[in-house]
Amino acid sequence: MEKSVVITGGAGGGGRLLAQRLLDAGYRVHTVDKNPARLPEAVTHHRVDVRKRGFDDVLRRVRPWGVVHLARLHRLDATSEERHRVNFEGTVHVFEVAVAAGVRKIVFPSRHTIYGALPDQPLFLSEDHPPAAGRTYPEVQDLVAADLYASAQLWKQLDREVVVLRPVNILGPNTENLFCRYLRQRRVFTVAGFDPLYQVLHEEDFVTALRTSLEPGVRGVFNVAGHEPVPLHVVVEQSGALRVPLPESLIGIFGGRLGFARVPKGAVDYLKFACTVDATAFQQATGFAPEISLADTLTSVGQPRT
């Protein structure tokens, strides 16, 4: 019998890509999102909020083999209380309901930025390195808390497989995140005097990593990376934008103006210091390797530019 998988946040770009990929792999696919979604006819979409009772009812009815939890609030202009409710409390609720429903596999995609961008940390961070983003970037503390909670479930739920992925910067035309919005501007500022190394991953390769994580026997916390790191100026210029180095003191003034993206104060450190990871463990556990070239990944951010 086909295995069924529930994707939370299924109306988003990543959810839509994953739904099609899982259909192609022979899974029965259900998506959950409070928003409507344009999905293949074979996908069953449930328009409910993962924090509400409707989500509990979906899992009780569907009894899925696996859950991939993609539902997040990405807007950094949301209040910290709202982000905490969605990103942390929502994650706790998804895990609790999934466990109660007997789900055998839970995949939680986090992000590598939880490690923080600090001048005193190693160049390539392993999964054992403590998340430290909250020290300088309080806007992502909810994501750090959700990651730590999900990682703890790996050892509390020994009778099921929990996978926590920490992918590097995801780029692609269907991806909406802070880094993509930063690169999609016609002019992109960098911090004068700094040119940190960056790792990027195409959205299609990210979806491959998610699908691979659903394979039986895969469990653990894994960094996920694509190609070798490249300097930030290469990322900006190959994405098609005009790079404009600015003194750090001016970034708060010009951010969100004159065609530049608005970047939260805590995120500026990622434009100064490297946050790069060692993804050997995931490669060895799954054989994962990116299929999209670095050049194609860097040009995939999408148009139009403002």
C-alpha positions in Angstrom: 0.0 0.0 0.0 1.2 3.5 -0.8 2.6 5.5 2.1 0.8 8.7 2.9 2.6 11.9 3.8 1.2 15.2 5.2 3.0 18.4 4.3 2.2 21.4 6.5 2.6 24.8 4.8 1.6 23.1 1.6 0.4 26.3 -0.1 4.0 27.7 -0.1 6.5 27.3 -2.9 8.4 24.6 -1.2 5.3 22.7 -0.2 4.0 22.7 -3.8 7.4 21.5 -5.2 7.6 18.7 -2.5 4.0 17.6 -3.1 4.7 17.0 -6.8 8.0 15.2 -6.0 6.4 12.9 -3.5 3.6 12.1 -6.0 6.2 11.2 -8.5 7.9 8.9 -5.9 4.6 7.1 -5.3 3.4 8.6 -2.1 -0.2 9.6 -1.3 0.1 13.3 -0.5 -2.0 15.5 1.8 -1.2 19.2 2.3 -2.3 21.4 5.2 -2.4 25.1 5.1 -4.7 27.9 6.2 -4.4 29.4 2.7 -5.8 27.9 -0.5 -3.3 26.2 -2.7 -2.7 25.4 -6.4 -1.7 21.8 -6.3 -1.9 18.7 -8.6 -5.3 17.1 -8.6 -3.9 14.0 -6.9 -3.0 16.0 -3.8 -5.6 16.3 -1.1 -5.5 19.8 0.4 -6.9 20.6 3.8 -7.4 24.3 4.5 -6.8 24.4 8.2 -4.3 26.0 10.6 -1.8 23.6 12.1 -2.3 25.2 15.5 -6.1 24.5 15.5 -8.2 21.5 16.2 -8.8 21.0 12.5 -5.2 19.8 12.1 -5.7 17.2 14.8 -8.8 16.0 13.0 -6.9 15.7 9.7 -4.2 13.5 11.2 -6.7 11.3 13.0 -8.5 10.8 9.7 -5.5 10.4 7.4 -3.3 8.5 9.8 -0.2 9.4 7.7 3.0 7.4 7.7 5.0 10.7 7.6 4.8 14.4 8.3 7.0 17.1 6.8 6.5 20.3 8.8 7.1 23.3 6.5 4.6 25.7 8.0 6.5 28.8 9.1 5.9 32.6 9.5 8.8 34.1 7.6 8.0 37.7 7.9 10.5 39.4 10.2 8.2 42.4 10.5 5.7 40.3 12.4 5.7 40.8 16.2 7.9 38.5 18.3 4.7 37.1 19.9 3.2 36.2 16.6 6.3 34.5 15.4 6.6 32.6 18.6 3.0 31.4 18.4 3.4 30.2 14.8 7.0 29.0 14.6 7.6 27.6 18.1 4.1 26.8 19.5 3.0 25.6 16.1 6.0 23.2 15.8 5.3 21.8 19.3 1.7 21.2 18.4 2.5 19.5 15.1 4.9 17.1 16.9 2.4 16.3 19.7 -0.4 15.6 17.3 1.8 13.6 15.0 3.0 11.4 17.9 -0.6 10.9 19.1 -1.7 9.9 15.6 1.1 7.3 15.4 3.1 9.0 12.6 6.3 7.0 12.0 8.5 9.7 10.3 8.6 13.4 11.1 10.8 15.7 9.1 11.5 19.2 10.4 13.4 21.6 8.1 15.2 24.2 10.2 17.9 26.5 8.8 21.6 26.9 9.1 21.4 30.5 10.2 20.4 29.3 13.7 24.2 28.8 14.3 24.7 32.6 14.0 27.2 34.6 12.1 30.0 35.4 14.6 33.6 36.3 14.2 34.9 33.8 16.7 33.3 30.6 15.4 34.8 27.8 13.2 34.6 28.2 9.4 32.7 24.9 9.0 30.2 24.2 11.7 29.1 20.6 12.5 25.7 19.6 13.9 27.2 19.5 17.4 27.9 23.3 17.3 25.4 25.0 19.6 22.9 27.4 17.9 24.0 30.9 18.9 22.0 33.2 16.5 20.0 34.5 19.5 23.1 36.3 20.8 23.0 38.9 18.1 19.8 38.3 16.1 16.8 38.2 18.5 14.3 38.1 15.6 15.1 34.4 14.9 15.0 33.2 18.6 11.7 31.5 17.8 13.4 29.5 15.1 16.2 28.6 17.4 13.7 27.4 20.0 11.8 25.4 17.4 15.0 23.7 16.2 16.1 22.8 19.7 12.7 21.4 20.5 12.6 19.3 17.3 16.2 18.1 17.9 15.3 17.0 21.4 12.4 14.9 20.0 15.0 12.7 18.2 15.9 11.3 21.6 12.5 11.4 23.2 10.7 9.6 20.3 12.9 6.5 19.9 10.1 4.5 18.4 9.8 6.8 15.4 12.2 8.5 13.0 12.7 12.2 13.5 14.9 14.2 11.0 15.9 17.8 11.5 17.5 19.4 8.5 19.6 22.6 8.7 19.9 23.7 5.0 22.1 26.5 3.8 20.6 29.5 1.9 17.9 28.3 -0.4 17.5 30.1 -3.7 14.9 29.7 -6.5 12.0 31.4 -8.2 9.4 29.8 -5.9 11.3 30.6 -2.7 10.4 33.5 -0.5 12.9 34.1 2.2 15.0 37.1 3.5 18.1 36.2 1.4 16.0 35.8 -1.8 14.3 39.2 -1.2 17.7 40.7 -0.6 19.1 39.4 -3.9 16.0 40.3 -6.0 16.6 44.0 -5.7 18.2 45.8 -8.7 20.9 47.2 -6.4 22.2 45.1 -3.5 24.3 46.5 -0.7 27.1 44.7 1.0 29.1 45.8 4.1 32.2 47.7 3.0 35.3 45.8 4.0 33.6 42.5 4.4 33.1 39.6 1.9 32.1 36.5 3.8 31.8 33.0 2.3 28.3 31.8 1.4 26.8 28.4 0.7 23.7 28.2 -1.4 21.2 25.4 -2.3 18.7 25.4 -5.2 15.1 24.9 -4.1 14.9 21.7 -6.2 17.9 20.3 -4.4 16.3 21.2 -1.1 13.2 19.3 -2.1 15.4 16.4 -3.0 16.9 16.5 0.5 13.4 16.5 2.0 12.3 13.5 -0.1 15.6 11.7 0.8 14.9 12.3 4.5 11.7 10.3 4.2 13.6 7.2 3.3 13.3 4.5 6.0 16.3 4.4 8.3 17.2 8.1 8.0 17.1 9.9 11.4 19.1 12.6 13.1 20.1 16.2 12.9 21.8 17.1 9.6 23.3 20.1 7.9 22.4 20.3 4.2 24.7 22.1 1.7 25.1 22.1 -2.0 28.3 23.4 -3.5 31.6 24.8 -2.2 31.2 28.2 -0.5 31.8 31.3 -2.6 32.3 35.0 -1.5 29.2 37.1 -1.0 30.2 39.4 -3.9 30.1 36.4 -6.3 26.6 35.5 -5.1 25.3 39.0 -5.6 26.9 39.7 -8.9 26.1 36.3 -10.5 22.5 36.7 -9.3 22.3 39.6 -11.7 22.2 42.5 -9.2 24.5 45.6 -9.0 26.6 45.3 -5.8 27.0 48.5 -3.8 29.4 48.3 -0.8 28.1 50.6 2.0 29.7 51.5 5.3 27.8 49.6 8.1 26.7 52.9 9.6 24.7 53.7 6.5 22.9 50.4 6.1 20.2 51.2 8.6 19.6 54.5 6.8 19.4 53.1 3.2 17.9 49.7 4.0 14.4 49.7 2.4 15.1 52.8 0.4 16.6 53.8 -2.9 15.9 50.3 -4.3 17.8 48.4 -1.5 16.3 45.6 0.5 15.4 46.1 4.2 17.5 43.9 6.3 17.0 43.5 10.1 19.8 44.8 12.2 20.6 41.3 13.5 20.9 40.0 9.9 23.7 42.4 9.0 26.2 40.2 10.8 25.6 37.5 8.1 26.8 40.1 5.6 30.1 40.4 7.6 30.9 37.0 9.0 30.7 33.5 7.5 28.0 31.1 8.6 29.1 28.0 6.7 28.4 24.3 7.7 29.9 20.9 7.3 27.3 18.7 5.5 29.3 15.5 5.5 27.0 13.6 7.8 24.0 14.0 5.6 25.9 13.1 2.5 27.2 9.9 4.1 23.8 9.0 5.6 21.8 9.5 2.3 24.2 9.9 -0.6 22.7 13.4 -1.2 24.5 15.5 -3.8 23.1 18.7 -5.5 21.9 18.2 -9.1 21.6 21.9 -10.0 24.9 23.6 -10.8 26.2 26.5 -8.7 25.9 28.9 -11.6 22.3 27.9 -12.3 21.5 28.2 -8.5 22.9 31.7 -8.4 20.9 32.9 -11.4 17.7 31.2 -10.2 16.5 33.8 -7.7 14.1 35.2 -10.2 12.8 38.3 -11.8 11.6 41.0 -11.9 14.0 43.2 -10.0 12.6 46.4 -8.5 
